[in-house]
Amino acid sequence: MADQYTVTDPTKMYADIDTTAQYQDGPGLDADLDNPADLGEETYRGSGRLRDRKALVTGGDSGIGAATVIAFAREGADVVISYLPEEEKDAQRIKSLVEQAGRKAVLAPGDLTDERYCTSLVETTVRELGGIDIVVSNGGRQQHVEDLADLSYEQFDDTFKTNVYALFWIVKAALPHLQPGSAIIGTSSIQAYQPSPNLLDYATTKAAINTFCKGLAQQVGPKGIRVNVVAPGPVWTPLQTAGGQPQEELPEFGQSTPLGRAGQPADLAPAFVYLASAESSFVSGETLHVNGGMPTP
């Protein structure tokens, strides 16, 4: 594919990337995927849609977040990248790609389950970039558990803190700094609509993200701040190999979508760019589904 504007049969895109069985400890790394995901490094072409914007992206070191950071930079934005310290290798690579695009990247490692870290991300963005006008809450936790009896309190709590509390903490800290024209984007999932029985905690958080963002959009709309959500379907990222899915199911991952394949992070980045840009100036409280055709209410 030459760039994201090239018309291509969507069922045949990324046919060279196999979602083979693999397990990674910890959060998982793009760098250690046996079959690396496509982040749009070679294909995303910017056109100045986010020129001189100042963005904070959580989970921006790998997967969907990394593809979004790359796209934002090529559209002209400076970016603060939040990630776990164990993901430094991936984060350094994305930082270099941002700098190659001529934009500023600030690395901010830490744990999204920590309220003080989440609020410090906003402080870092304002200090290092001179303000903040795009917030992308994308960092997430997903661990499959086959039986509710085995779903621990600790996992349930960590999943909610990572996926929902972090969104709340960051947005609450950011709101005093956000000016009219700013954009907040949450990351939900097809799991909010078609929950898998082995992802109860994760699916529940993704439904909560939808509800939070739709309510917040009504609250801050009069201030000229838009709030939207991107809801991916099955997307090939390190999250899947680090306990997000049973290892034995990865070879068939995503094949049940109407397009017959898993998504790649590069499929998602244009949705985040659209919702962050002035092109979506009359779009707020929306959930934009990028899921290969999977039906949603």
BELVEN-V809130 format. One record per pair of residues at least 4 apart in sequence whose ideal C-beta (glycine too) atoms are under 7 Angstrom apart, sorted by the first residue. I is the first residue (numbers start at 0). J is the second residue. D is the distance in whole Angstrom. If there is no record, write none. Layout:
i: [I/I]
j: [J/J]
d: [D/D]
This chain:
i: [0/0/0/0/1/2/2/2/3/3/3/3/7/9/10/10/10/13/13/13/16/16/16/16/17/18/18/18/18/18/18/18/19/19/19/19/20/20/20/20/21/21/21/21/22/22/23/23/23/23/23/23/25/25/26/26/26/26/27/27/27/27/28/28/28/28/28/29/29/29/29/29/29/29/30/30/32/32/32/36/36/36/36/36/37/37/37/38/38/38/38/38/39/39/39/39/39/39/40/40/42/43/43/43/43/43/44/45/45/45/46/47/47/48/48/48/48/49/49/49/49/49/49/49/50/51/52/52/52/52/53/53/53/53/53/53/53/53/53/54/54/54/54/54/55/55/55/55/55/55/55/56/56/56/56/56/56/56/56/57/57/57/57/57/57/57/57/58/58/58/58/58/58/58/59/59/59/59/59/59/59/59/59/60/60/60/60/60/60/60/60/61/61/61/61/61/62/62/62/62/63/63/63/63/63/63/63/63/64/64/64/65/65/65/65/66/66/66/66/66/67/67/67/67/67/68/68/68/68/68/69/69/69/69/70/70/70/70/70/71/71/71/72/72/72/72/72/73/74/75/76/76/77/77/77/78/78/79/79/79/79/79/79/79/80/80/80/80/80/80/80/81/81/81/81/82/82/82/83/83/84/86/87/87/88/89/90/90/91/92/93/94/94/94/95/96/97/97/98/103/105/105/105/107/107/109/109/110/111/111/111/111/111/112/112/112/113/114/114/115/116/117/117/117/118/118/118/119/120/120/121/121/121/121/121/121/122/123/124/124/125/125/125/130/131/131/131/132/132/132/132/133/133/133/134/134/134/134/135/135/136/136/136/136/136/137/138/138/139/139/139/140/140/140/140/141/141/141/141/142/142/142/143/143/143/143/143/143/144/144/144/145/145/147/150/150/150/150/151/152/153/154/154/155/155/156/157/158/158/158/158/159/159/159/160/160/161/162/162/163/163/163/163/164/165/166/166/166/166/167/168/169/170/170/170/173/177/177/179/179/179/180/181/182/182/182/183/183/184/184/184/184/184/184/185/185/185/186/186/187/187/187/187/187/187/187/188/188/188/189/189/189/189/189/189/190/190/190/190/190/190/191/191/191/191/191/192/192/193/194/194/195/198/199/200/201/202/203/204/206/207/208/208/209/209/209/210/211/212/212/212/212/213/214/215/215/216/216/216/216/216/217/219/219/220/225/225/226/226/227/227/227/227/227/228/228/229/229/229/229/229/229/230/230/230/230/231/231/231/231/232/232/232/232/232/232/233/233/233/233/233/234/234/234/234/234/235/235/235/235/236/237/238/239/239/239/239/240/244/244/244/248/252/253/253/253/254/254/256/256/256/256/256/257/257/257/258/258/260/262/262/262/262/264/266/267/267/268/269/270/270/270/271/272/273/273/274/274/274/288]
j: [5/7/12/42/5/42/43/44/42/43/44/269/12/258/258/259/260/37/260/263/34/37/235/263/34/34/235/249/250/252/253/261/33/34/249/250/246/247/249/250/33/240/246/249/240/246/27/28/31/237/240/241/85/241/83/85/86/241/237/238/240/241/61/86/88/89/237/35/36/61/62/65/89/237/88/89/36/237/240/62/235/236/263/264/263/264/265/65/66/69/264/265/43/66/69/70/265/268/69/96/265/69/70/73/265/268/73/73/74/75/74/74/75/74/272/276/278/71/74/75/76/272/275/276/75/75/75/76/132/133/76/77/124/128/129/130/131/132/133/71/76/78/133/135/79/120/121/124/131/134/135/64/67/68/78/80/81/135/137/64/81/111/135/136/137/138/165/62/64/81/82/137/138/139/64/65/67/68/78/80/81/82/93/64/65/80/82/86/89/90/93/65/86/89/236/237/236/237/238/264/67/137/186/231/234/236/264/267/68/137/138/69/89/93/264/70/264/265/267/268/71/135/137/268/271/72/78/80/93/97/73/93/96/268/74/268/269/271/272/76/78/272/76/78/97/100/102/100/272/102/102/133/102/103/128/97/104/105/107/120/123/124/127/128/90/93/94/104/105/106/107/107/109/120/138/86/90/108/108/110/108/90/91/108/92/93/94/106/95/96/97/98/104/106/99/100/102/104/104/128/123/127/128/120/123/113/116/116/116/117/138/161/165/157/160/161/117/118/168/119/120/165/168/169/122/168/172/123/124/169/125/131/169/172/173/176/126/127/128/131/130/131/176/176/173/176/177/177/178/180/181/181/182/275/169/170/173/183/184/271/165/166/169/185/186/186/161/165/161/162/186/157/158/161/162/198/201/238/243/154/242/243/197/198/242/243/244/245/149/150/197/149/197/199/154/155/199/200/155/156/157/158/200/159/200/160/161/162/200/201/204/163/164/204/164/165/165/204/208/167/204/207/208/168/169/170/185/208/211/171/172/173/174/183/215/177/181/224/222/223/224/223/224/225/274/275/224/226/227/228/229/271/274/275/208/212/228/208/229/191/205/208/209/228/230/286/205/230/231/193/230/231/232/290/293/194/195/198/201/202/205/202/205/206/209/230/295/296/293/198/202/202/202/203/204/205/206/207/208/210/211/212/228/213/228/286/214/215/216/226/227/228/284/218/219/226/220/225/226/283/284/284/224/226/283/282/283/283/284/274/282/283/285/287/286/287/267/270/271/274/287/289/286/287/288/290/262/267/289/290/256/262/289/290/291/293/252/253/256/261/262/261/262/263/264/267/239/252/261/263/264/241/243/243/244/249/252/249/248/249/252/252/261/260/261/262/259/260/260/290/291/292/293/291/292/293/291/292/291/266/267/289/291/268/289/271/289/272/273/274/287/289/275/276/278/279/279/282/287/295]
d: [5/5/7/5/4/5/7/4/6/6/7/6/6/5/5/5/7/6/7/5/5/7/7/7/5/7/5/5/6/4/7/6/6/6/6/6/5/6/5/6/5/5/7/7/6/5/4/7/6/6/5/5/5/6/5/6/6/6/3/6/5/3/7/6/6/5/6/6/6/4/7/7/5/6/5/6/6/6/7/7/5/6/6/5/4/7/5/5/4/6/5/6/4/5/6/6/4/5/6/6/6/6/5/6/7/6/7/3/4/7/7/7/5/5/6/4/7/6/4/5/4/7/6/6/4/6/7/4/6/6/7/6/6/4/7/5/5/5/7/5/5/5/4/7/5/6/7/5/6/5/7/5/6/5/6/6/7/4/6/7/4/6/7/6/5/4/7/7/4/7/7/4/3/6/4/6/7/4/7/4/6/6/7/7/6/6/4/5/4/4/6/5/6/5/7/5/3/6/6/5/6/6/7/6/6/6/5/5/6/4/7/6/7/5/7/6/4/5/6/4/6/6/7/5/4/6/5/6/5/6/6/7/5/7/6/4/7/7/5/4/6/7/6/6/4/4/4/5/6/7/6/7/5/4/5/6/6/5/5/7/6/5/7/7/6/6/7/6/7/6/7/5/7/5/6/4/5/6/7/7/4/6/6/7/7/7/6/5/7/7/7/6/4/6/6/7/5/4/6/7/6/5/7/6/5/7/4/6/7/6/5/5/4/6/4/6/7/6/5/6/7/5/4/5/7/6/4/6/6/6/6/6/6/4/5/7/6/6/5/4/6/6/6/7/6/5/7/6/6/7/4/7/5/5/6/6/5/5/5/6/7/4/6/5/6/5/7/7/6/5/7/6/5/4/6/7/5/6/4/6/5/7/4/6/6/7/6/6/5/5/6/7/5/7/6/6/6/6/7/6/6/6/7/7/5/6/6/6/4/6/6/5/6/6/4/7/6/4/7/7/5/5/6/6/6/6/6/6/7/6/6/6/6/6/7/6/4/5/7/3/7/6/5/5/6/5/7/4/6/7/6/6/5/6/5/4/5/7/6/5/5/5/5/5/4/6/4/6/6/6/6/7/5/5/5/5/6/6/6/4/5/6/4/4/5/7/4/6/7/7/4/7/5/6/7/7/7/6/6/7/6/6/6/6/6/6/6/6/6/5/7/5/5/7/6/5/6/7/4/5/4/7/4/6/6/7/4/6/7/5/6/6/5/7/4/7/7/5/6/7/5/6/5/7/5/7/6/6/5/6/6/6/7/3/5/5/6/4/7/5/6/6/4/7/6/7/7/7/5/6/6/6/4/4/5/6/6/7/6/6/6/6/5/6/3/7/6/7/7/7/3/6/6/6/3/7/4/6/7/4/7/7/6/7/6/7/5/6/6/7/5/5/6/6/6/5/5/7/6/5]
